[in-house]
Amino acid sequence: MNTQVHTTYQFDELSDEAKEKTIESNYDWNTGFDWWEFSYEDFKAVGKILGIEIENIYFSGFYSQGDGACFTGDYSYAKQSLKNIKSYAPLDEDLHNIAKELQELQKPFFYGLSAHVKHSGRYSHEYSTSIDVQKEDFTECWGGDIWVNSDTHDAISGILRSFMQWMYNRLRKEYDYLTSEEAIKESLIANEVEFNEDGSNHY
């Protein structure tokens, strides 16, 4: 009785040509699941520091028309948001600027501005949202004793959309890393995936 022996190889045991084939055929090794879930958790944590209660996150990507990220939820002033965001993300100047701009806009309104963010349209970028800005104890955005003028409305909306752009940039960087040759190689080695001599996956 003839018995055929199948030899399997770890990634580091493959030839350079086989390694290249292996990386190409496993391009989605790190993204074949909901890889964005950890980022979503971080976005919600960052949002809470800034005073943004995120309800849902939408995104599509990457590198096509209409791609982007946005959220639905509510914003109101969060005390010490600038100090707290610097503690949470000490090197992220984009987040520092967002917190600072929100704080400066709130001051003339005695920190009583709030906003409600809704998703609109079929895309997921920052302009696929409608944002209503209000003043505390104030029922209409454009009427009442204290007027939230168009400049203030546009400024708050712009800052919240800057946060959406920040979210998308984070997702894009994470995706680019996960699909890089180095990240794929590290995952294949860490998971001790077995290959045939030519670099094809051994099942």
N, C-alpha and C positions, 0 to 999 in steps of 0.2 A: 504494500500500500504506500503510495507516494504522498508525502506530506509537504505542502508548500508553506515556507516560513515567510511571513511578512514582517520586514524590519521597519520600525517607525523611528522618527527622529524628533528631537526637540529643536526649537528654532535655531539655537546657537550651533547645532550640528549640521545645519544645511549649508550647501554651497552658496556663494553670493548670488548667483542667478536664481536659485531656488528661494532664497530669502526675499528677493525682489518680487517674485511671483506670489509668494505667500502674503506679503503686505498688500499687494494689489488686490488679491482675491478676498482679503479680509478687511477691506476699506471701511466697512460698516460695523466692525467688531465692537467698537465703543459707543455706537449710536443706534444700534438695532433695538433699542428700548427707550423708555421715557427718560432720557439722559438729562433733560432740563429740570427735573423735579427738585434737585438740590438747589439749583439757581432760583427757582420759584420761591423756595423757603427763605432764601437769603433776601430776595426782593421784598418779601412781606415783612421781614425783620427790619430792613432798612427803611421801608415805607413807614412802619410804625414809629420809628425814631423821628422821622420827618413830619409825622402827623397824618400820614396817609394810611387809611385802612383799606387794603386791597381786597376786593371781593373775588374778582376773576382776572386772569392774565391770558392774553391772546398773543400769539406770534406766528409768523411764517418766515421762512428763510431757506436759502440765503441767496443774495445776489440776483434777484429777479424784481421786476417792477411790482410795486405794491407790498414788498416785504417790509417787515418791521415788527414792533411790539407795542402793546398798549395794555391798559388795565381799566377795570371799572371799580368804583368804590367812592370813598368820601375823604375829603381833606379838611382838617382844622388845625389850628395852631398847637404845637407841642412844645412845652416848656423845655428850655435848655437843649433844643434840638441841635444847634450848631456844636455845642460842647460834646454832646453825646455821639454825634455822627463822627466827630474827629477822634473820639475814643474808639468807636466801633471800626472805623476805616481810616486810620491816621494818614495814609498815603493817597487817598482818593480825593484829589482837589475838585473834581467835578461834583462830587456829593457835597463837599464843603461849600462850594459856591451855590448850589441849590438851596441848602439850608440857610445860608446867609441871605440870599435874595428873598426867600419866603419870610424870614424874620423882619427884614427891612420893609417889606410891603405891608406886613401886619401892623407895624407900630402905629401909623396914623389912624388905624381903625381899632385901636386898643386891643389888638390881637383877637378880634372877633370875626375875621373873615373865614368863610368856609366854602367848600366847593363840592359839587356832586358830579362824578364822571360817568358817562354812559358810552357804550359802544354803539357805533352807527356804521352802516355800510357793510361791504363784504370783505374789506381788507383788514389788516391787523396792525397797521402802522399808527403813529401818534396822532395823525389827522383823521383817523377813523373813530374819533371820539367827539362827543359834545360835552361841554363843561359849563355848568351853571354856577355862578359865584354869588354868594349871599353874605350879608352881615348878620351877626348874632342878634336875636330878637327882631328880625327883619324878614318879612314874608315875601317881598317882591324884589327881584334883583335890580330893577330899574326905577323903583319908586320909593316912597316913604321919606322919613326925616333925614336919613343919611343915604346919600346917593353913591352907589358903587358905580363909578363912571366906566366908560369903555376902556380907558387906559388901564385901570386897575384890573378889570375883567380880563383883558388881553394879557396883562403881565402875569397874573396867577395862572391862566391857561398855558402861557408859554413856558413857565417854570415846570408845571406838571408834565407838559409834553417833553421837556428836557429830561425829566426823570425817565420817561418812557424810552427816549433815545438811549439813555444810559443803560437801561435794561437790555435793549436790543444789542448794543455794543458788547455787553457782557456775554450774552448768549452767542453772539458771533465768534468772539474770542474763544469761548469754551468749545464751540463746535470745531473751529479751526485746529485747536489743540488736540481734541479727541480723534480727529481724522488725520493727524500728522503721522508721518512714518515712525517717529520716535514713540509716540503714545501707543500706536498699534503694536509695535515691537514689544514695548514694556508689558502690555496686557497679555499678549500671546505667551511671553515667557512666564509671567506671574501665574497664569492659569495652566501652565504646563501642557499646552495644546500639543498634540502629536500630529506629525506630518509624514507624508510619503517622501521618498527621496527627491522627487521633482518639485516639492514644495506644496503640493496639493494637500488639503486637509485629510487626515486619516479618520474615517468613521467606522 
